[in-house]
Structure formats: C-alpha cells, structure tokens
Amino acid sequence: MVKFLNKITLKSNLTTGHLINYSSKIENCDLCEETTKIYSILEEIKRVQKECCNGNGISLDEEHLVEIYERFIIPYINCDIAKIGSINDVIRLREHIKEELEKVTNENSKYILNILNDILTVIINAKNDKIEIVKLKNELIVLKEKYRKCKENEMILKRELDKCNGVKNKSSGALFSGSLGIKYTRLPPLIYFTACINLTQAWYKYLYPGCQIDPDNYKLVKDYIASFCSKEEAKKELMRLIYNKYKDDNGKWI
C-alpha cells in the first residue's frame, strides 16, 4: 500500500502539473474545478502514509488502489470524464474501504481511507455533472427559442390590435368576411416513442441532438440513467424535458 501510494502520487505530480499551473486546459474544462483539490488530496495521502506505522498500515488490496487510480483519478484529472468508472464500481470500492476502516486502528490510516472514499464521491459526482451541464444547456436553448417565438407573437398581436383600433387602414372594408378553421392533432415527436422503447437512446437523442452515437458519450448517458433511483424516475425526468421542449403553453404538441 505505502509503496503504491508513493508511486501514484509521484505520477500525479507529472500528470496534473499542467492543471495545477492553471493552463488553458483547465480554464476551458467545465468539470475540472476540483482538480487542484484532488491533487492536494493525493499530496496529503503521500504525506500521511509516511507517518503510518508498518504494523498498523492499510491492507487495502493493491488491485483496488490501482482501480481507484486508473479508472477514476487519472480520467478525472485528464478531463476524460466518459472513461470514469460507473456508480456500481464506486459502491463496490466504497464497501472495500468500509471493511478496511473497521479493521485499522491507526488514525492516520483511517484518515487515508476516508480521503480515498471522498475522492470517489467527488469524481462520480463530477461524472454526473457532465450530463447535467449538457442537459441544462439544452433546456436553455429551448427556453431561448420559446422566448423568441413569444416576442414574435407579441409583435403580431400588437399589429392586429393596432388594426382593430383603427391606427392603420382606417377606411378599409370588404364586401365579404368570414373565417375558416381547420382542426388537426399533432403526434408526439419520435423521441417520445423512443423513450418508451429504448430509454438510453432517447436520453442520448435529447442530450446530443443530430449527433452520431459516440461510444464514450453513450456510456456516460447509461451511467447517468443508472444514477437515478429507478428507470421510471429517469424516464419521468426525460418526459419532463420532452414536454417542455415539444409542447406549447396550451399543452399541445408543436
């Protein structure tokens, strides 16, 4: 454990150097605000593990440490969010950490294990934040479009009101007048039916409209769906977004 932690923190010094120096990469990354914190945590682990007594050190399997480092820390500090492990991996690793916490007596060892536990929490939340950001950007696009249409309708109604008040065409008249109305029902968009058949694909189509399926982003979407309490909750949230995007103020499909 001690040798491996020393090894990975030394590696991290090299890997995160460009991020710690606030290079352009971190400035352009929406999800790496916590990178410097991860770096500091790794440095703290490195410092504390030197103080651990050999007899009371951490016996967490090296394979678990390797997994935490390679499947969570490295993708995170490299802004490769799609390659981060799933929520199920986090749950499994946290269980191993919990078991180890129950065995160790050295306070420094407990400190390291709690830090590793917190690192997993921060990183898996960042992974879900990636989808949340994409989702909010899509909602913002929908709101902007609805606002634009409202402004257009406001101008049309204002012109009609001016006509009714005689501001324009005061003497205009017509021999015949009347109106013709046609009623029709619009079907829900294709994404609505897709959500009933393939929830993951429907979520992907909403988040990345008009894009070819990218394997990394598709996996990210699958993991995001898994973060909901159930598939029904994930479907309910998607339907809310679909209704907001494809229904007018009267609740009709547009």
N, C-alpha and C positions, 0 to 999 in steps of 0.2 A: 504493500500500500504506500509506504513512505517513498520508496524508490519511484513508483509510478507517478505519484502526485508531483514529485520533484521534476520528473520528466515532462509531464504535460504542462506544468506552469512555465517551464523554460521554453517549451514550444509556443505557448500562448504569448510569451513576450514578443516572439518574432511575428506570429500570426496577427496580433492585434496592434502592432506598432503603428501602422498607418491610421488606425482608428483612434488610438489614444492621442495622436498628434492632430486630431480634427482635420483630417484630409478631406478632399472633395467627396470621397465615397460616403463617409458618414453624414456629411451635410445633405447629400441627395437621397439618403435612405430614410424612409418613413418609420422604420421599425427598429432602428438600432440606437435609439436614445439611451438605452440601458447598457450599451456595450461597455462603456467605461466602468460601470458598476460590476459587470461580470469580470472584467479584467482585475479590478481591485479585490474582488472576492477570491479569485484564483491566487493573487499575491498573498492574501491573508491566510488562505489554506496553506500555502507554501511556508509562511512564517510559523503558523501554529503547529504544523505537523513536525517541525524540527524540535519542538518542545515536548512532544509526546514520548512517554516512556516506552521502551521496547516491550516491556511486559504488559502494558495496558493499551497498546496501539490498536488501530482499527483493523479488523479482519475481514472487512467487506471484500467480496471476491473481486479479483482484478478484472475479470470479464465484465462485471457491472460498471466498474470505473471506466474501462475502455469504451463501453457503450454510451455512458453519460457524456464522455468527452467527444467521441467521434460522431455520435448520432444527434447530439443536442448542442454542445458548446461550440464545436467547430462550425457547423452550418449557421449557427446564430451569429457568431462574430464575423462570419464571411457574408452576411446578409443573404444567405441561401435558405430562406425560410421554408421553402417547399420540401427540403430534404430532412427537416427535423422529424424525429420520431413521433408516433401517434400518442394520443391521450392514454391508450391502453398500455403503451410502453412506460409512460410516466407512472401510472398506477402500480404497475408491476415493480418498477425500480424503487418507488417510494415504500413499497411493502418490504423490500430487502433492507432499505435504510432503517425502517422502523424496527425490524427484527434486530439489527445491529445495535441500535440505540438502547434496546432493552438489555443488551449483554455488556456493553462497555461501562466502565466506572470512571475512567479518566475524563475530566471536564473538557480538556482540550479536544479529545477525540469526539466527544458529543458535539462540541462546537463545530468541528469539521463536517460531521454528518448532517447537522442542521443546515449548514451552509449549502451542502450538496442538494439537500431537499428543497431549499429555497431557490436554488439555481434552476432546478427542473420546473418549479412553479412559474418563475419569471419567463422562462423560454417558451413553455407551452402556451402561456397567455399571449406572448408576442405572436405566436403562430396563428392563434385565433384572431388576433387584432388585424393581421394581414387581410383576412376575409372581411372583417368588419369595416376596414377602411375602404375596400373595393365596393362593399355594399352601400356605404354612406355616400360615396362618390356617385353611384348610380342613382340613388334617391335624390341627390342634389340636382342631377341632370333632369330627372323627371319633374322636380319642383320648378326649375327654371323654365322648362318647356310649358308647364301649366300656367306659370305667371305670364309668359309671353302671349299665350292664347287668351288669357283673361284681359290683357291690355288691348289686344286686337278686338275682342268682343266689346270692350268698353268704348272704343272709338266708333265701332259700327253702331252701337246703341245710341251714342251721342249724336251721330249724323241723323239717325232715324228720329230722334227726339227733336232735333232742330227742324226737320221737315214737318213734323206734327205741329210744332209751334209757329210755323209759317215763316221761319227765318229764311228759308230758301224755297224757290218755286211757289211764291205766294198765289199766283193766279193759275197754277197748273190744275188741270182737271182731266177727266177721262169719261168717255161715253159708257164704257163697261168697266166694271170692277168685280173682283172676286178673289178666291184663293183655291189652291189645290194642295191637298196634303196626302203624302204617301207614308204609310207606316211600315216599318220593317224592323226586324230584330237582328242585331249583330251577334254572331257567335263569339264565344271567348277565344282569345288568341291561342295559337298552337302550344305555347309554353304551359298554358293552363292544363291541357290534356296530358302533356308530357309529365307534369308534376304528379299526375295520378298513376302513371305507369313507371316512370324512372325518375325518382326524386333527385338523385345526384346529377343526372344530365340536365334536369330542369334548373337546378341551382346554378350549374355551370353556365347555362344559356343566359340566365339572368345576370350573373356577375360579369361574364365575358361575352356580351352580345356580338354576333358577327365574326367571332374568332374561331379558328380551327381548334380542336381539342388538343391542349398541351398536357402531356402526361403528368408533369410536376404540378401544374395548377389543378388538374383533375384530382390528384391525390390530396392536395390541400383542401379542396372542396369536400371530399369524402371524410377527411378528418374533422372538418368543421361541422359537418352534419352529425358526426359521432359525438361532438361536444354537447349537443342538446340532450335533454332528459330522455327524449324518445324521438322516433321518426315522426310521430304525429306532431310533436312540438316543432320540429324542423319544417314539416310541411305547412303547418299553420303560419309560421313566420314568412315562408316563401309566398303563400297565398296572400298574405297581407301586402307584401311588396308588389305582387302582380296586380291586385285590385287597385292599389294606389297608382300604379303606372298606366293601367289599361282601362280604368273606369272613369267616367266623368263625375261631376258634382252631384248628378242625379242617380248615381249608382248604375249607369248603363255602360256597356262595353263600347269603347270608342275605336 
